[in-house]
Amino acid sequence: MKIAVFYGTVEGHTRKIAGTIAAQLEEMGHQAMLVDVSQPGPTGVGEMDAAILAAPIHVGQYPPAFVSFIQNWKSQLADLPTALVTVSLGIASKIRVEREEAESFPEQLFEQTGWRASRVHNAAGALKYVEYDFFKRWMMRRISEMEGGPVDTSKDHELTSWDQLREFVSNFVLEVDMVQ
Ligand SMILES: Cc1cc2nc3c(=O)[nH]c(=O)nc-3n(C[C@H](O)[C@H](O)[C@H](O)COP(=O)(O)O)c2cc1C
């Protein structure tokens, strides 16, 4: 099958997630097309058998380019089996309301755009302390400390469960394969 992986990113971690998904799809014998939605160019949505969309949350929002991409292509996306991978740190929080808020982001996106994915996965993201500037590092460390996350700012931390992501992608592709 031809499967697109459309992604948005601010700091690059979702690009890594999208690349990992594309590599898994190829390993499973499918043709993967990896597309950064912030770059102009053909999307190929109409030629796909399925699509996986991935984007992070920054200050409670998906990247504007990702939301615009969905708004522009929602009628073509609606004709395909689709999966949404939302990347956030709230989903890994020790505080229940933070996790619940993170779980609500996909539904907010569906209401905002009028498009709805067939399957949803909430993945924990990364803390890129080394790459943050002084103020962002200070702010992210404070938030992370409150939420029971990593506080060692001398290195970056990936909280993503690659096994859970892999399982989600496998299950989605198997479901799509069954109905093709
Ligand atoms: C400035 C900033 C704001 C963020 N805001 C949120 C947020 O509101 N909720 C959340 O769960 N995670 C938040 N995060 C965590 C990101 O979702 C996480 O770092 C993710 O891995 C970023 O993905 P990206 O590298 O693809 O941009 C924020 C991170 C940064 C740096």
The ligand as an ORCA input file, in Angstrom:
! r2SCAN-3c Opt
* xyz 0 1
  C       7.719     26.163     24.349
  C       7.102     24.804     24.520
  C       5.758     24.700     24.814
  C       5.169     23.437     25.008
  N       3.834     23.373     25.325
  C       3.296     22.163     25.603
  C       1.929     22.080     26.010
  O       1.193     23.072     26.067
  N       1.443     20.859     26.354
  C       2.220     19.734     26.285
  O       1.736     18.662     26.628
  N       3.507     19.768     25.846
  C       4.052     20.961     25.510
  N       5.356     21.030     25.085
  C       6.116     19.803     24.881
  C       6.235     19.420     23.387
  O       4.996     18.950     22.901
  C       7.330     18.360     23.242
  O       8.562     18.924     23.621
  C       7.421     17.786     21.830
  O       8.376     16.760     21.836
  C       7.770     18.846     20.809
  O       7.762     18.256     19.511
  P       8.563     18.895     18.298
  O      10.043     18.723     18.627
  O       8.161     18.081     17.125
  O       8.168     20.312     18.166
  C       5.955     22.258     24.865
  C       7.319     22.379     24.549
  C       7.883     23.620     24.370
  C       9.347     23.720     24.058
*
